[in-house]
Amino acid sequence: MDQSRRDVVALLAATSAALSWPGKGRTTPSFRLGLTPVFLDNDANLLEQLGRALAEASGFPVEFEQRRTYEEVTGLLLQGSVDVAWLCGYPYLQHQDTLSLLAVPVWRGQPRYQSYLIVGAEDSATALSDLAGSVHAFSDPDSNSGYLMTVSDLIRAGQVPGSFFDRSIFTYGHRNVVRAVASGLVRSGSVDGYVWEVLSTVDPALTRRTKVIAKSEWVGFPPFCARKDRIQEARIRSFQKALFSLGRLPAGRQVLDLLEFDSLTSGEPQLFDGIAARMSDLDALR
């Protein structure tokens, strides 16, 4: 072998060694978390702080994949385009044979929340039955609090959901439901009770233009989910531990305070039994 060939072989060997050496010539791939503005409302500052806190707690970068609807985000998770998704109890139960619970937020001492039925502050309505023939805002067709609860309430009252309201719209954001009611664009809305309560703290001028006329039972808070066939993967387990440890880190505690969460905990499927019962009501109508 002549000198020029020996030089080439030596260069290739050195390059190969550099690429295979742990920590050399590599970057850690991002962990992909699916989100929808139905819940977080595209708060850029909050997302930036959440990403930084999760990266610090997990030890690897976290990248957000945002889509407009729960259907789209759930699809990303089922297809493997994201590693974990922050969903709602409704789509989790729709795909319970494929998905596993990773973590559930704890709010005001429990991993549960309610759906609120709201109207304008000066509206005379005191119950869902008073809203027949009016215009109503839902948040997302796969939202428990922003759709399923109200529709199943109508079914339980012997009403036909498709004809009870004169018209209904989807806003694809719980804050947008509150805005629609507050502005008079619609008479009533179905909204996540947690979101309404947080808004009453951060934007009281908005929620003061609405009032709550009905609350659902307490059901499991929107969970973080992963595919069952990936639940034992090392990075998904590390991400789960990172969620549980957020409260022990300054950046994580700051994010939890912004979200008004106490912590995140492991969840049991039984948390979502109330949602499952509502889904059964809807299935019986079809």
Summary of the structure (lengths in Angstrom):
residues: 286
radius of gyration: 23.1
end to end distance: 77.8
largest distance: 94.7
contacts: 939
relative contact order: 0.18
helix: 50%
strand: 21%
